[in-house]
Amino acid sequence: MDKYHENRLSLGHGGCKTMLRTRAKYHLGQVVRHKKHPFRGVVFDVDPEFSNTEEWYHSIPEESRPSREQPFYHLLAENDQSYYVAYVSEQNLVADYSGEPVDHPDIPDLFGPFEDGHYPLHFQLN
């Protein structure tokens, strides 16, 4: 996987496996922030399209509910009060160019030290 593509196997018509290819705007280790809510985070995984529960999806008010057919990002997130894992659609994210690190306590488990505005991976991906 390069930083712009995420490939996943999915079941197509008749149960045949097909490769789903989407362009992900943000890459692993990149610092991003939410467009509407006051939090930032580090990307640690990308789903090429929505891949969470129906309950989670329907908990979002309908007028704010994002399209399922776009990348969704798993973030080690922080706000002024806490640290948590967030699942956010690409349309609701922007790159964070503040140059400030994210202080989430799980970052050292996945990434090296903050450098040049991002976190390098600790391990090699397949």
N, C-alpha and C positions, 0 to 999 in steps of 0.2 A: 504494500500500500504506500503510495506517495502521499504527500500532505494535501493533495487536492481531490483524491478519489477514495471512495470507500466501496468495496464490493462485498455483497452478501448473496448467498444462495437463497432463493425463494421458490415456492411452488407456483408454477404457472398453470395454464389450462390443462386439464386432464391429469393433474398431479405431477407433471414433468418439472424437473428442476430447471430453473432459469437463473441467469446471473443478473442481478439488479445493479445497475451502475448509475451513481449519482455524483454530482460535483458537490463537495463540501467546501464551503467558503472559509471555514476556520480549521486549524490543524491541532493535533495533539500537542499540549504544552503551551498553547497560546492563551493569553489573558484576554478575556472578553467581559463586556458588561451588558446588562439587560437594558433595553430601550425604555421600558416603562416603570420598572421597579428598581429600587436603589440597592442593587447588589452586583458584585463582580465575581469572576471565577476563572478557573483554569480548566480547559478542555481535557478530559481524560478518556473519552470514548465518543464515537459518532455512530448514530443509526442512520442509514440512508433515507429512511422514512419513519414515521411514527411507529414505535415498537414498545409502548407501555400499555397499561390496562385500559379497558373501556371506562372503568370507574374513574380513573385519573383524568382521561380525556373529557368526560362529561361533567367533571367537577369544575371545569373552566366555563365561565359564563359564555353563552352562545355567541354574543356579540364580540367577544375577545378570543374565541377559540381559533387556533391556527389551523391551516390546512395540514392534513396528514402527509401529503405528498411533497415533503421537503426534508432535508436533514434535520435531525434532532440531536442535541448535544448533551452529554453527561458532564456536569461541571462540579469541581470542588469549589463550592461557593462560600462567600462571606458577605455579611452586611455589618452595620454598626453594632449589632447585638449578638450575633452567633455565626457558627460555621455549620454547613450542611451540604448535602448533595442535591443539585438541581438538575432538572430535565427540561430543556428549553429548545423551542423551535428556532431555526435559523433566522426567520423573519423578525424575531424579537431580540436579536443580539447585534452588537456592534463591537468592533475591535477596540480594545482599551490601550491607548497610546500614552498613558500617564507615566509609564516607566516605573511604577510602584509595584512591588511584589504583592502577591496574595498570601495571607498568613494562615491559611487553612492547615490544621495540624497533620493531615494525611498526605500533604504534598511530598514530603521526603520519602514516603513509601514508593512513589511512582516516578518521581522526577529528581534531577540533579538541581544544583543551586540556580537561582534566578540569574539569567544573563542576557543582555541585549534585548530585554523586553519579553522574554519567554522562558519556559522551563524545559530543558532537554530531558528526554526519556532516560530512565535508568537501565532499560533493557531493550533488546533488539526485537522488533516485530517480525512475524513470519511473512 
